[in-house]
Amino acid sequence: MTNIRKLIHDKSKPLVFPGVYDAITARIAQKAGFEAMFQTGYGTSAALLGMPDYGFIGSTETIENARRICKSVSVPVIVDADTGYGNPLSVWKLVNELESVGASGIFLEDQKWPKRCGHMSGKEVIPKEEYSEKLRAALDARKNRDFIVVARTDSRATEGLDAAIKRGLLYEEIGADAIFIEAPKSVDEMRKIGKSIKAPLVANMIEGGATPLLSSSGLHKMGFNMILYPLSVLYANTFATLQVLKELKKNGTTSKLKDHLVNFDQFNEIVELSKFKKMEHKYTTKL
């Protein structure tokens, strides 16, 4: 597996992370050629519970989903660990368990629990001293130094951009491997973040979110190394599902949409049916 630390420090190009939320979306992302991916908490809550990113999932759901996703691919998976689901000891345990199931890193945020999606209103953040304790626990917990810890602050919404940058600088000083200032409101704000913090930086591109949608190359020029598209796959799959089910309900058939669907053989290729057929043949008893 490629070393995620080397990828995020490669200055020659941005590292684009698609958001995945189950094993099949992860497998498709790898097949599409992505070098790394992000397990989205928003998508995990939607896929497992059919509920919004509003503090409904906990450590158990996050870890078990990571186990399935990490086993399905051979590229690094960074996991949205929300607030760590408790105190510094909870964070320490979470990092241990995520590392053991194959995750290559986490995003750890400074929101007050129950958290909510970073582009929703009504967020609150904990004191930076309290978050610093959690961050130190996460850094101490990892056994493999290639496991990365991304420090996320949501304080732009509650304290303003300058305060958020100060938090980012503090988290960098503590030892975070990358800094994520969530939901800047403009291109000028993003440029200011890029000029103010020299650690690897995360840009979060959410369709319809608070931050302007920019190209990965443009963001890289501003100083962002890690470009996240956490919800594109979820939103695309939701759109496609709505279209095919509306057609099925209306006309009782999906024949008009066949050019918009993978076929039986194409899907079986994604899930590697041929590999398992060969295994089945190998272990079949010959009399």
CORHUJO-V514287 format. One record per residue. N is the residue number from 1. RES is the residue in one small letter. SS is DSSP state (H for helix, E for strand, - for the rest). OMEGA is omega in radians with two decimals (999 if undefined). Layout:
n: {N;N}
res: {RES;RES}
ss: {SS;SS}
omega: {OMEGA;OMEGA}
//
This chain:
n: {1;2;3;4;5;6;7;8;9;10;11;12;13;14;15;16;17;18;19;20;21;22;23;24;25;26;27;28;29;30;31;32;33;34;35;36;37;38;39;40;41;42;43;44;45;46;47;48;49;50;51;52;53;54;55;56;57;58;59;60;61;62;63;64;65;66;67;68;69;70;71;72;73;74;75;76;77;78;79;80;81;82;83;84;85;86;87;88;89;90;91;92;93;94;95;96;97;98;99;100;101;102;103;104;105;106;107;108;109;110;111;112;113;114;115;116;117;118;119;120;121;122;123;124;125;126;127;128;129;130;131;132;133;134;135;136;137;138;139;140;141;142;143;144;145;146;147;148;149;150;151;152;153;154;155;156;157;158;159;160;161;162;163;164;165;166;167;168;169;170;171;172;173;174;175;176;177;178;179;180;181;182;183;184;185;186;187;188;189;190;191;192;193;194;195;196;197;198;199;200;201;202;203;204;205;206;207;208;209;210;211;212;213;214;215;216;217;218;219;220;221;222;223;224;225;226;227;228;229;230;231;232;233;234;235;236;237;238;239;240;241;242;243;244;245;246;247;248;249;250;251;252;253;254;255;256;257;258;259;260;261;262;263;264;265;266;267;268;269;270;271;272;273;274;275;276;277;278;279;280;281;282;283;284;285;286;287}
res: {m;t;n;i;r;k;l;i;h;d;k;s;k;p;l;v;f;p;g;v;y;d;a;i;t;a;r;i;a;q;k;a;g;f;e;a;m;f;q;t;g;y;g;t;s;a;a;l;l;g;m;p;d;y;g;f;i;g;s;t;e;t;i;e;n;a;r;r;i;c;k;s;v;s;v;p;v;i;v;d;a;d;t;g;y;g;n;p;l;s;v;w;k;l;v;n;e;l;e;s;v;g;a;s;g;i;f;l;e;d;q;k;w;p;k;r;c;g;h;m;s;g;k;e;v;i;p;k;e;e;y;s;e;k;l;r;a;a;l;d;a;r;k;n;r;d;f;i;v;v;a;r;t;d;s;r;a;t;e;g;l;d;a;a;i;k;r;g;l;l;y;e;e;i;g;a;d;a;i;f;i;e;a;p;k;s;v;d;e;m;r;k;i;g;k;s;i;k;a;p;l;v;a;n;m;i;e;g;g;a;t;p;l;l;s;s;s;g;l;h;k;m;g;f;n;m;i;l;y;p;l;s;v;l;y;a;n;t;f;a;t;l;q;v;l;k;e;l;k;k;n;g;t;t;s;k;l;k;d;h;l;v;n;f;d;q;f;n;e;i;v;e;l;s;k;f;k;k;m;e;h;k;y;t;t;k;l}
ss: {-;-;-;H;H;H;H;H;-;-;-;-;-;-;E;E;E;E;E;E;-;-;H;H;H;H;H;H;H;H;H;-;-;-;-;E;E;E;E;-;H;H;H;H;H;H;H;H;H;-;-;-;-;-;-;-;-;-;H;H;H;H;H;H;H;H;H;H;H;H;H;H;-;-;-;E;E;E;E;E;-;-;-;-;-;-;-;H;H;H;H;H;H;H;H;H;H;H;H;H;-;-;-;-;E;E;E;E;E;-;E;-;-;-;-;-;-;-;-;-;-;-;-;-;E;-;-;H;H;H;H;H;H;H;H;H;H;H;H;H;H;-;-;-;-;-;-;E;E;E;E;E;E;-;-;H;H;H;H;-;H;H;H;H;H;H;H;H;H;H;H;H;H;H;-;-;-;E;E;E;E;-;-;-;-;-;H;H;H;H;H;H;H;H;H;H;-;-;-;E;E;E;E;E;-;-;-;-;-;-;-;-;-;-;-;H;H;H;H;H;H;H;-;-;-;E;E;E;E;-;-;H;H;H;H;H;H;H;H;H;H;H;H;H;H;H;H;H;H;H;H;-;-;-;H;H;H;H;H;H;-;-;-;H;H;H;H;H;H;H;-;-;H;H;H;H;H;H;H;H;H;H;H;-;-;-;-}
omega: {3.12;3.12;-3.08;-3.14;3.11;-3.12;-3.07;3.12;3.09;-3.06;-3.02;-3.09;3.07;3.05;-3.07;-3.14;2.93;3.06;3.08;-3.06;3.02;-3.03;-3.08;3.08;3.08;3.13;3.13;3.12;3.10;3.13;3.13;3.02;-3.13;-3.08;-3.14;3.14;-3.03;3.05;-3.06;3.06;3.08;3.14;3.10;3.12;-3.14;-3.05;-3.08;-3.00;-3.02;-3.05;-3.09;3.08;-2.95;3.11;-3.10;3.13;3.14;-3.07;-3.11;3.13;-3.12;-3.11;-3.11;3.07;3.09;3.13;-3.12;-3.10;-3.08;3.12;-3.05;-3.06;-3.13;3.06;-3.10;3.07;3.05;-2.99;2.99;-3.10;3.12;-3.11;-3.08;3.02;3.08;-3.09;-3.14;3.11;3.06;3.12;3.13;3.13;-3.13;3.13;3.09;-3.07;3.11;3.09;-3.10;3.13;3.01;3.11;-3.13;3.12;3.13;2.84;-3.13;-3.00;-3.06;3.07;2.98;3.13;0.01;-3.11;3.02;3.12;-3.07;3.13;3.04;3.10;3.05;3.13;2.98;3.11;3.08;3.08;-3.09;3.11;3.12;3.10;-3.13;3.09;3.12;-3.13;3.11;3.11;3.12;-3.13;3.13;-3.00;-3.03;3.11;3.13;-3.09;3.06;3.03;-3.04;3.09;3.11;3.13;-3.14;3.01;3.08;-3.02;3.06;-3.07;-3.01;-3.03;-3.13;-3.04;-3.10;3.11;3.12;3.10;3.09;3.07;3.13;3.11;3.09;-3.11;3.05;3.14;3.13;3.08;3.10;-3.11;3.10;-3.09;-3.11;3.03;-3.00;2.94;2.92;-2.95;-3.04;3.07;3.12;3.10;-3.14;3.09;-3.13;3.09;-3.12;3.13;-2.99;-3.03;-3.06;3.06;3.00;-3.04;3.11;2.93;-3.05;-3.07;3.13;3.11;-3.11;-3.12;-3.05;-3.05;3.11;3.08;-3.13;3.12;3.12;3.13;3.09;3.11;3.13;3.10;3.11;3.12;3.14;-3.10;-3.03;-3.08;-3.03;2.95;-2.91;-2.98;-3.08;-3.13;3.12;-3.11;3.11;3.13;3.10;3.11;-3.11;3.13;3.10;-3.11;-3.07;3.14;3.04;3.12;3.13;3.14;-3.07;-2.97;3.11;3.12;3.07;-3.02;-3.14;-3.07;-3.03;3.12;3.14;-3.12;2.89;3.12;-3.07;-3.10;3.13;3.13;3.13;3.07;3.13;-3.11;3.00;3.11;-3.09;3.11;-3.09;3.03;3.10;3.09;3.13;3.13;-3.12;-3.05;3.10;-3.13;3.11;-3.12;999}
//
